[in-house]
Amino acid sequence: MSTEPRPYKIPESVLVVIYTPGLEVLLIERAGSPGFWQSVTGSKDWPDEPWRETALRELQEETGLQASDGELQDWGICNVYDIYPIWRHRYAPGVTRNTEHVWGLRLPATCPVTLSPREHVAWQWLPHLAAADACFSGSNAEAILLLPRFNV
């Protein structure tokens, strides 16, 4: 067991909305936070990590999906929001805001996923409006509501 202190999270993250041409959206439920449904999210591992690399890594870590399973798109959306107080201890003292870059992964159809059990405990596919309603994060819900614009 390591006695090294855990490094602080970098306040730069990705949000990856996984969806089908029929506008079905994959949501995953956070471990330890019942009812907290979300799309794939995750912070950069190092400050210079390219956004695409972060998105690809988080997709694989959280769902087992690879970009080759569908079409990964940078939606060109950047959100800046307050970090929920419950998670601020993961960041350096004084860090209260996060910058999030939004991506989409369009899959040909719904499919089962393999969750990282330390991060998520359940998954479901929902029509996009129901998925937006189910998200606890406002920026995640807004991204899902924009989905028809990117489903071309």
C-alpha positions in Angstrom: 0.0 0.0 0.0 1.4 3.4 -1.1 1.9 6.1 1.5 2.4 8.7 -1.2 -0.3 11.4 -1.1 -2.7 11.2 -4.0 -2.0 14.0 -6.5 -4.7 16.6 -6.8 -7.1 16.4 -9.8 -6.5 18.7 -12.6 -9.5 21.1 -13.0 -9.8 20.3 -16.7 -12.0 17.5 -17.8 -14.0 15.9 -20.6 -17.7 15.1 -20.9 -18.4 12.4 -23.5 -22.0 11.9 -24.5 -22.5 8.4 -26.0 -25.5 8.1 -28.3 -27.0 6.3 -31.2 -28.5 7.7 -34.5 -31.9 7.1 -32.9 -30.9 9.6 -30.1 -30.6 7.0 -27.4 -28.1 8.1 -24.8 -26.0 6.0 -22.4 -26.0 7.1 -18.8 -23.9 5.6 -16.0 -24.6 5.8 -12.3 -21.8 7.0 -10.0 -20.6 4.6 -7.3 -21.3 6.0 -3.8 -23.8 8.5 -5.2 -27.1 6.7 -5.8 -29.2 8.5 -8.4 -26.3 10.5 -9.8 -26.6 9.5 -13.5 -24.2 11.0 -16.0 -22.3 10.6 -19.2 -18.6 9.6 -19.3 -16.6 12.3 -17.5 -13.0 12.6 -16.3 -10.1 14.9 -15.7 -6.8 15.1 -17.5 -4.1 12.9 -16.1 -1.4 15.6 -16.7 -1.8 19.2 -17.8 -0.5 18.7 -21.3 -2.6 15.6 -22.0 -4.5 16.3 -25.3 -8.2 16.6 -25.0 -8.8 13.7 -27.4 -6.5 11.4 -25.5 -8.4 12.3 -22.3 -11.7 11.5 -24.0 -10.4 8.2 -25.4 -8.9 7.1 -22.0 -12.1 8.0 -20.1 -14.3 6.1 -22.6 -12.2 3.0 -22.2 -11.8 3.3 -18.4 -15.5 3.9 -17.7 -17.3 1.9 -20.3 -14.8 -0.4 -22.0 -15.7 1.3 -25.3 -13.1 2.3 -27.9 -13.4 5.1 -30.3 -13.3 2.5 -33.1 -16.7 1.4 -31.8 -18.2 4.6 -33.2 -17.4 8.1 -34.3 -15.8 10.3 -31.7 -16.5 14.0 -32.3 -15.2 17.2 -30.5 -18.4 19.3 -30.2 -16.4 22.5 -29.7 -18.2 23.2 -26.5 -16.3 24.4 -23.4 -18.2 24.7 -20.0 -16.7 26.3 -16.9 -18.6 25.5 -13.7 -18.3 25.3 -10.0 -17.0 22.0 -8.7 -19.5 20.4 -6.4 -18.4 20.9 -2.8 -18.6 17.2 -2.1 -15.7 16.7 -4.6 -13.6 19.8 -4.0 -11.2 17.9 -1.6 -9.9 16.1 -4.7 -8.5 19.4 -6.1 -5.7 21.7 -4.8 -6.7 24.1 -2.0 -8.6 27.1 -3.5 -9.6 25.3 -6.7 -13.4 25.7 -7.1 -14.0 25.8 -10.9 -13.5 23.2 -13.6 -13.2 23.6 -17.4 -15.0 20.8 -19.3 -14.7 20.0 -23.0 -17.6 18.2 -24.6 -17.3 15.3 -26.9 -19.7 12.9 -28.5 -19.4 9.2 -29.4 -21.9 8.1 -31.9 -22.4 4.4 -31.9 -24.4 2.5 -34.6 -26.7 1.0 -31.9 -27.1 0.5 -28.2 -24.8 -2.0 -26.7 -23.8 -3.4 -23.3 -20.8 -1.7 -21.6 -18.2 -2.8 -19.0 -18.2 -0.4 -16.0 -15.3 0.4 -13.8 -16.9 -0.7 -10.5 -14.9 1.7 -8.4 -16.5 4.6 -10.4 -19.9 3.4 -11.6 -22.5 0.8 -10.5 -25.1 0.7 -13.3 -25.8 1.8 -16.8 -28.9 2.4 -19.0 -29.8 3.6 -22.4 -32.5 6.3 -22.5 -34.2 8.5 -25.2 -32.2 11.8 -25.2 -34.9 13.9 -23.5 -35.3 11.4 -20.7 -31.5 11.1 -20.4 -31.2 14.9 -20.0 -33.9 14.8 -17.3 -32.0 12.0 -15.4 -28.6 13.8 -15.3 -27.6 15.4 -12.0 -25.2 17.7 -13.8 -26.6 20.8 -15.6 -23.8 20.9 -18.2 -24.4 17.2 -19.0 -28.1 17.7 -19.4 -27.5 20.7 -21.7 -25.0 18.7 -23.8 -27.6 16.0 -24.2 -30.3 18.5 -25.2 -27.9 19.7 -28.0 -27.6 16.2 -29.3 -29.9 16.6 -32.4 -27.5 19.3 -33.7 -24.6 16.8 -33.7 -26.4 13.7 -34.8 -25.7 14.3 -38.6 
